[in-house]
């Protein structure tokens, strides 16, 4: 049967080119009508996607986290569930917007941030998760301007940077300058998700004597959704529930009646 020649507009040939299957492309006329061609291309695409996701997950340093499906939305006294669910559409990544999750310890800020990071990975984005102390100590430890520049690019490069626990420790002016540098490099270019237990008015206490604090906060919240959570500690609640469950399971021990010297009860 006479067949038409493959053209650059051939969808299968474009797929093979994207996959870099140069041996197949070199013998395209021989294989282009093979019954197994679609299965081969699909298998190669799925395997590339699987390996790409695995590499991105390993590089993201997600760690362990509770699935958002297990989050108790009724526990907080204040939480904007609609805004959080909007974040999970990941539209903010396309707009290079930030998200700041603000609340006391143990209310689920990290759970929300890590689930956002996981969702971004599944959608094909590059992600890096770290704590403020890990990142700043890493940057401060770099030996010389060239090494520092390379390390700053490490935090600048991912499509989403999750920066956890800002405000839990205090830092000197050098740390503040480095955080400002990271935020400034990503400003209006790529998104940051920050979790913090301190309102912005108190960031001067987190970075005492740092001249850049006002500019740092200004860059961070210029294009940001700010989610405030007010609740008692979820971890403390779970600890109390575990203790209550243990107490319930313990057998009741009855005291034996005391006997007097004569053996009478």
C-alpha positions as CSV (number, residue, x, y, z in Angstrom):
1,X,0.0,0.0,0.0
2,X,1.3,3.4,-1.0
3,X,1.8,5.7,2.0
4,X,2.6,9.4,2.2
5,X,5.9,10.6,3.4
6,X,6.3,11.7,7.0
7,X,6.5,15.4,7.5
8,X,7.8,17.6,10.4
9,X,4.1,18.1,11.2
10,X,3.6,14.4,11.9
11,X,2.5,14.3,15.6
12,X,4.2,11.0,16.2
13,X,7.5,12.2,14.7
14,X,7.3,15.3,16.9
15,X,6.9,13.1,19.9
16,X,9.8,11.0,18.9
17,X,11.9,14.2,18.4
18,X,10.9,15.6,21.9
19,X,12.0,12.3,23.4
20,X,15.3,12.3,21.6
21,X,14.8,8.9,19.9
22,X,17.3,9.7,17.2
23,X,17.7,6.1,16.1
24,X,14.0,5.8,15.5
25,X,14.0,9.2,13.6
26,X,16.9,8.1,11.4
27,X,14.8,5.1,10.3
28,X,11.4,6.8,10.4
29,X,10.2,5.7,7.0
30,X,10.8,2.1,8.0
31,X,9.0,2.3,11.3
32,X,6.4,5.1,11.0
33,X,3.5,2.7,10.2
34,X,4.5,0.0,12.7
35,X,1.6,-1.1,14.9
36,X,3.9,-0.9,18.0
37,X,5.0,2.8,17.5
38,X,2.2,4.4,19.6
39,X,2.8,2.0,22.5
40,X,6.6,2.6,22.3
41,X,6.2,6.4,22.4
42,X,3.6,6.3,25.2
43,X,5.8,4.0,27.3
44,X,8.8,6.2,26.8
45,X,6.8,9.4,27.7
46,X,5.4,7.8,30.8
47,X,8.8,6.6,32.0
48,X,10.4,10.0,31.4
49,X,7.6,11.6,33.4
50,X,8.0,9.1,36.2
51,X,11.8,9.6,36.4
52,X,11.4,13.4,36.2
53,X,8.9,13.4,39.1
54,X,11.2,11.1,41.1
55,X,14.2,13.5,40.5
56,X,12.1,16.5,41.5
57,X,10.7,14.9,44.6
58,X,14.2,14.0,45.7
59,X,15.5,17.5,45.0
60,X,12.5,19.1,46.8
61,X,13.4,17.8,50.3
62,X,9.8,17.5,51.2
63,X,10.2,15.2,54.1
64,X,7.2,13.6,55.9
65,X,4.0,15.5,56.1
66,X,0.3,14.9,56.8
67,X,-1.9,14.8,53.7
68,X,-4.2,17.8,53.4
69,X,-7.1,15.4,53.3
70,X,-6.5,14.7,57.0
71,X,-6.5,18.4,57.9
72,X,-9.3,19.2,60.4
73,X,-10.8,22.4,59.0
74,X,-13.1,22.7,62.0
75,X,-10.3,22.9,64.6
76,X,-9.0,26.5,63.9
77,X,-10.9,29.4,65.3
78,X,-9.9,31.4,62.2
79,X,-8.8,30.0,58.8
80,X,-9.7,31.1,55.3
81,X,-10.3,27.7,53.7
82,X,-11.4,29.2,50.4
83,X,-8.2,31.1,50.0
84,X,-6.1,28.0,50.8
85,X,-8.1,25.9,48.3
86,X,-7.5,28.6,45.7
87,X,-3.8,28.3,46.4
88,X,-4.0,24.6,45.5
89,X,-5.0,25.4,42.0
90,X,-1.4,26.7,41.7
91,X,-2.5,29.8,39.8
92,X,-0.3,31.9,42.0
93,X,2.8,30.1,40.5
94,X,1.9,31.4,37.1
95,X,1.6,34.9,38.4
96,X,4.8,34.7,40.5
97,X,2.9,35.5,43.6
98,X,3.9,34.6,47.2
99,X,1.9,33.1,50.0
100,X,2.5,33.8,53.7
101,X,0.9,31.4,56.2
102,X,0.9,33.1,59.6
103,X,-0.1,31.6,62.9
104,X,1.1,30.3,66.3
105,X,3.0,27.0,66.7
106,X,1.3,23.7,65.9
107,X,-1.7,24.9,63.9
108,X,-0.9,23.3,60.5
109,X,1.2,25.9,58.7
110,X,3.9,23.4,57.6
111,X,1.2,20.8,56.6
112,X,-0.4,23.3,54.2
113,X,2.9,24.5,52.8
114,X,4.3,21.0,52.2
115,X,1.0,19.8,50.6
116,X,1.2,22.9,48.3
117,X,4.8,21.9,47.4
118,X,3.7,18.3,46.7
119,X,0.9,19.4,44.5
120,X,3.3,21.6,42.5
121,X,5.6,18.7,42.0
122,X,2.8,16.5,40.7
123,X,2.0,19.3,38.3
124,X,5.5,19.3,36.9
125,X,7.0,22.2,38.8
126,X,10.4,22.3,40.5
127,X,10.3,22.8,44.2
128,X,12.7,23.3,47.1
129,X,11.6,23.1,50.8
130,X,13.8,24.3,53.6
131,X,13.6,26.0,56.9
132,X,14.8,29.6,57.4
133,X,17.6,28.5,59.7
134,X,18.8,25.8,57.3
135,X,18.9,28.1,54.3
136,X,20.5,31.1,56.1
137,X,23.1,29.0,57.8
138,X,23.9,27.3,54.5
139,X,24.3,30.7,52.8
140,X,26.4,32.2,55.6
141,X,28.8,29.2,55.6
142,X,29.8,29.7,51.9
143,X,33.5,30.3,51.5
144,X,33.9,33.4,49.3
145,X,31.7,35.4,46.8
146,X,31.8,32.8,44.0
147,X,30.5,30.0,46.3
148,X,27.9,32.3,47.8
149,X,26.7,33.3,44.3
150,X,26.3,29.6,43.3
151,X,24.4,28.8,46.4
152,X,22.1,31.8,46.0
153,X,21.2,30.5,42.5
154,X,20.3,27.2,44.2
155,X,17.6,29.0,46.1
156,X,16.6,31.2,43.2
157,X,16.2,28.5,40.6
158,X,13.1,26.4,41.7
159,X,9.7,27.5,40.5
160,X,8.5,27.3,44.1
161,X,10.5,27.9,47.3
162,X,8.9,26.8,50.6
163,X,10.6,28.6,53.4
164,X,9.4,27.3,56.8
165,X,9.7,28.6,60.3
166,X,10.6,32.2,59.8
167,X,10.5,33.9,63.2
168,X,11.3,30.9,65.4
169,X,14.9,32.1,65.9
170,X,16.6,35.4,65.8
171,X,19.3,36.3,63.3
172,X,22.0,38.9,62.8
173,X,22.2,41.5,60.1
174,X,24.2,39.2,57.8
175,X,21.4,36.6,57.8
176,X,18.8,39.3,57.2
177,X,20.8,40.6,54.2
178,X,20.9,37.1,52.7
179,X,17.2,36.5,53.2
180,X,16.6,39.8,51.5
181,X,18.8,38.7,48.6
182,X,16.9,35.5,48.1
183,X,13.5,37.3,48.2
184,X,14.7,40.1,46.0
185,X,16.0,37.6,43.3
186,X,12.7,35.8,43.2
187,X,10.6,39.0,43.4
188,X,8.0,39.1,40.6
189,X,9.9,36.2,39.0
190,X,9.1,33.0,41.1
191,X,6.9,32.2,44.0
192,X,7.7,31.7,47.7
193,X,5.6,30.1,50.4
194,X,6.6,31.3,53.8
195,X,5.3,30.0,57.2
196,X,5.9,32.2,60.2
197,X,4.7,32.5,63.8
198,X,5.4,36.2,64.0
199,X,3.4,39.1,62.5
200,X,5.4,41.4,60.2
201,X,5.4,44.1,62.8
202,X,7.6,41.8,64.9
203,X,10.1,40.9,62.2
204,X,12.4,43.6,63.6
205,X,12.8,41.4,66.6
206,X,13.6,38.4,64.4
207,X,16.3,40.4,62.6
208,X,17.4,43.0,65.2
209,X,19.5,45.9,64.0
210,X,19.1,44.8,60.3
211,X,18.5,47.8,58.0
212,X,16.8,45.7,55.3
213,X,13.8,44.4,57.3
214,X,11.3,46.9,56.0
215,X,12.5,46.3,52.4
216,X,12.4,42.6,53.0
217,X,8.8,42.6,54.2
218,X,7.9,45.0,51.4
219,X,9.2,42.7,48.7
220,X,7.7,39.6,50.3
221,X,4.1,40.9,50.6
222,X,4.1,43.1,47.5
223,X,2.4,40.3,45.5
224,X,1.3,37.8,48.2
225,X,-1.7,36.1,49.7
226,X,-1.6,36.3,53.5
227,X,-3.4,33.5,55.3
228,X,-3.9,33.9,59.0
229,X,-4.6,30.8,61.2
230,X,-5.8,31.2,64.8
231,X,-6.0,27.9,66.8
232,X,-4.7,26.0,69.7
233,X,-1.8,23.7,69.0
234,X,-2.9,20.7,66.9
235,X,0.1,18.8,68.2
236,X,-0.9,19.5,71.8
237,X,-4.5,18.4,71.0
238,X,-3.2,15.1,69.5
239,X,-1.0,14.5,72.5
240,X,-3.9,15.0,74.9
241,X,-6.0,12.6,72.8
242,X,-3.3,9.9,72.9
243,X,-3.0,10.3,76.6
244,X,-6.7,10.0,77.0
245,X,-6.8,6.9,74.9
246,X,-4.0,5.3,76.9
247,X,-5.9,6.1,80.1
248,X,-9.1,4.5,78.8
249,X,-7.3,1.3,77.7
250,X,-5.6,0.8,81.1
251,X,-7.3,-1.9,83.2
252,X,-8.8,-0.7,86.5
253,X,-6.8,-2.1,89.4
254,X,-8.9,-2.7,92.5
255,X,-7.1,-2.4,95.9
256,X,-7.0,-5.5,97.9
257,X,-8.6,-5.2,101.4
258,X,-6.1,-4.7,104.2
259,X,-5.9,-7.4,106.8
260,X,-5.3,-6.8,110.5
261,X,-2.8,-8.8,112.5
262,X,-5.3,-11.5,113.3
263,X,-6.0,-12.2,109.7
264,X,-9.4,-10.5,109.7
265,X,-10.3,-8.5,106.6
